Amino acid sequence: DLHSFPTRRSSDLHIDLAALIAAGFVGILSASLTTFLAVSLASASLIGAAGSYALEHARRTAYLERKLLAELAELDGLTQLMNRHTFEVRARESWREAARARQPVSVAMLDVDHFKLYNDHYGHQAGDECLRHVARAVRSALACRPGELIARYGGEEIIALLVGRTRMEADEIAQRVVAGVASLNLAHVAPTDDSRVTISIGVATQCPPFADSFEKLVNLADGALYTAKHQGRNCAVAVEAKIGRAHV
């Protein structure tokens, strides 16, 4: 406790002062010497307590600063989502935990439709702002549970890891994310009937026992994203990993 040390020193001071007063009362020490020693003792104790408090405060401040820097190092500077490196480390941990608990795992890969055209037409600053809006909408629509992850994977790509969801549940979440981004109504000059910013999503779900690696599940989700693009964009395609094949 931050105040425990000064409290203990205050208790010790009372004992020492009582001993000095007693010594002065019975004549062991003169009154002037007793007063001098009591003032000196009280001053030294107060200085020590103040120094201890300042040292503890500085230590805790440094700890909080290091913790904040560590947290910032795990985030993507533009979207404030988790960065790719941190995601890959934590995703493998979640994969192993899900395997032990025999829970299904889903990976969702998504990106902004015709984003290069958006950047070329509106400029890169507008493109950055678009990604911020999309990231916030995706995070809100996903409503991740504890242990689930969402990160910027690179460029306009975002990746999410869902744990304990069936393929149907993961598909429903992906559809909600697609609708959430479209509802932003961000203007786009994309060569489609829809003049809004939209996204496409590929979702791959692996049920236990896990026969493949986490990397293969990511590749499967990426393939589902490719299928969503070819189906017209602004949609989600969900697949379930099976031994040697994937079921749509």
N, C-alpha and C positions, 0 to 999 in steps of 0.2 A: 504494500500500500504506500502511496506517495507520501502520506503524512505520518507514517508509523515511526520513522526514525526520529524526527523532531519530537514526537510525543514521548518516546522512550528517554531521550536526552533530557526533556523537561522533568520527567519523574526522577531521574538521577540527580538533577540539579537541586530539587527539593530536599533530597536526602543530604547532599553535601552542604547545602546552606543551613539545614537544621543542625548538622554537626558543628559547623563554624559558630553558629549562634550559641550553641551549648558550651563550646570551648570558651567563647568570650564571656558567657554568663558566670562560669565557675572560675574565671580568672586565669585560665591557661594561656589565653591570648589577650592582648590589650584591645580596648574598644576600637582604636584607630586601625590596628592591624586587622581586626575582624572585619571592619567595614571595607577596608581596601581589598582583602581577599574575597569577600562576598561579591563586591562589584566586579572584580577581575574574573571570578568564576562565572558570574552571570553573563558577562560580555563575551567571554570565550565560548560559552555554551550557545549563545544566540548566533554568534558568527559561524560556529560549526554547523548549527542547524540550518542556517541560511545557505551555507555552502553545499550541504548535503542535498537540500531541496533543489538548488540550481543545477547540481550535477545530475540528479535524477530526472529533472525536467529536460535537460539537454539530451540525456540518454534516450528518453522516450520519444522526443522529437526526431532524433536521428533514426530511430527504429521506424517510425511512421513514414518518414521521408523515403527510407529504403524500400518499405513495403509499397508505397505509392509508385516509385520508379519501377519496381518489379512488375506491378500490375499494368503500368503504361507500356512496358516493353512487350507485353503479351497481346496488345491491341493493334489493330490496323489504324494508322493515323487518320485516314480519310473517313472511313465508315464507323469507327469505334467498335467494330465487331472484332472478334478474336482473329489474330493473324494466322497465316497458314501453318507456320512452324509449330506454334502452340497447339493448334487444332490437331495436327498429326500426332503429336506426343500424347495429348489427352485422349484422342479418339482410340488409340491403341489400348490405352488403359481401360477405357469404357468397354471396348471389344472383349478384352480378357475377363472383365468383371461380368459382362453379360453372358459369356460362355460358361463361366462357373455357375451363374444363377439360372442358366438355361432360359434366357430371355431373348426374344427376337431383336434384331438391330436393323435399322433402316438408314440409308444414306440418301440424301436429297441433293442433287446438283442442279443449280439454276443459273441462268444468265439473262441479261437484258436483251430483248429482241432488237436487231438492227442498231446496236449501240454505236458502232463506228459511224454510221450515217448521222446519228444524233450528235456525236462529237463534231463531225465535219460541218454540220449545218449550224449548230448553236454555239460551238466553241468548247474548249476543254474545261473552262471554269464552270460552264453550265452543265457539262457532263459530270464533273465532280459533284455538283449539287444534286444532280439527278440520282447519282449513286447513293448519296446520303439519304435522300427521301426513300429510295427503294429499300435500303438496308433497314431503316426504321420500320417500314411497312412489313417487311419480311419477318423481322424480329417480333413485332406485335402479333402477326398472324400465326406464327409458329407456336408462341406461348410455351416455350421450352420448359420441361420439367427439370428438377434437379438431376444432374448427371448428363443431360443432353447438351449439345454444343451447336454453335453457329459461328461461321467464320467467313471472311473474305478469302476466296481461294486464289484469286488473281484476276486483274483486269476488272471486267464486269461480272465475274463468276462468284457465286456464293455457295457455300456447302454447309449442310446441316447433318448432325447425327442424332437420330431418334432411337430411344431404347424402350423396349417393352411394348411396342406398337405392332399390331398386325399389319399385313399389307393393305388391307382395306382402310384401316385407320390412317396409315401413312399417306395413302392416296387421297383421302378426305382432307387431310392437313394440307397437302400440296395444292389441291383445288382451291382451298381457302386462301392460300398464299397468292396464287395466280389472281384471284378475284380482288384480294387486298391491294395489290400493286395497281391493277387496272383502275380501281376506285380512286386512286390519287388524281386521275384525270390530268396527268402531265402531258402537255402537247408534244407531238412527235410528227415528223414529216415522213414516217416510214411508208414504203410502197405497198400498203395494205389498206383494206377498207376501214381499219381502226386507226384513228389519228392520235391515239394515246400511247404512252410508254407502257409496254407489256413485258412479261417475262415468260420463259419456257422452263419447265422443270422435268427432270428425270429422277425417279425414285426406285431404289432397289432395296428389297427386304430379304434378310437372311434369317431363317428360323433355325433353332438348335436341333440336333447337334451341328456345329459349324464344320463344314467339310472344306471350305475355302478360306483364304486369308482376307483381312480387311481391305487390302489393296485391290483384290479382285472384285469386292463389293463396290468399291469406288468406281472401278472401270465399268462395272455393270450399270451403275447409275449414270455414268457419262454416256454410255450407249443409249440408255433410255432418253436422256436429254437430246441426243442426236435425232432419235425417232420423233420426239415432240416437235423439234424444229421442222422436220419434213412433213409433219401432219398439219402444218399451217401456223405454228407458233401460238403464243397466248394460251397454252394448255399444259397439262401435266400427263406424263406417261409413267405408270407404276408397274414394276415387275417384281417377281419373287424368285430368288435364287434357288435352284435345285442342283443336285449333284450332276454336273456336266451340262446343265442347260438352265434357261431362265423362262419362267412362265409369265405372260402378260396378263 
